[in-house]
């Protein structure tokens, strides 16, 4: 009986050892699997980090390229607009500095598309032509009844008395033309008996009253009106 009990104890002990051995092997296997899993997870994490870095680099390059292109487009547009603005400003400056607009801004008298400045300083016909030309204008021309009346009113308003107009027959005797345009008169307002070419009279004046014209010696010293056109 005692021997049987010892055998049972030894069997139980052996079984317990076997169970423990099995448990130890399972634990070791689990530890080994866990270690392998950790290594795989670490490798996967490294791979993910690398891919994230690669994607980030690609995105940064694309964004840099995008912003660079946008900046270039904006700069090109700004330069283009600046050029257009500069060109427009230049044209506007030229326009405002043109003799006609200077005449308008300085209070010149206007009729239709012309601006007029009256001068009481007396000059010969040729000197009056040159004085107007130097200022970008012409010695006043009268091409219609309305313009002729307007010029007579200027003469009266500024007390000019006899006043030179820009016409003569200096190029061809008896053929009256305007000096600036070189066109023959399409409108005239000669006083009765004029032009009579008395004493070599080859230049046109508007008399001291009324709207009539006379021919007169070109060397006489008279007032004059300059006409500025657009």
C-alpha angles and dihedrals in degrees: 000000000000090000091052091052091051092050091050091050092049091048091050091048091049091049090050090051090049091050092048090048090053091047091050091051090050092049092049090048091049090049090049091049091046091051091050090048091050090051091050091048091049091049090048091049091051090048091049091048090051092049091047090051091049092049091047091051091049091049092048091050092048092047091047091050091046094050090044091053091045091050091049091049091048092047091047090049092047091048091048092048091045090051090049090045091048091047091048091047090048091050091046091049091050089049094049092044093050113114093244094056092042087055090050095047092047093056101263117168114256135210121175106310097346136083121208134203119191123214124197092190106109120235139160116263093257093047090049090051090051094045091054092044092053089057093050093258138100134234104272118276125201113212103161143028090253094051091045091054090047091054092048089053091051089051090053095042092053097036093237098151109192108020133191120240122197097253133103144149093227093119095052126007112251094006107107117206138167111254098223100043096027086220123142116247113277090181129034136182102187118169114239111290093017139161092036101155091225109176094359098305110180107154131077125240133179107228125242091263138021125016099284127122132220133188114238140175108282093226094064116113112240142150118266145196124225119213121209119198131190 
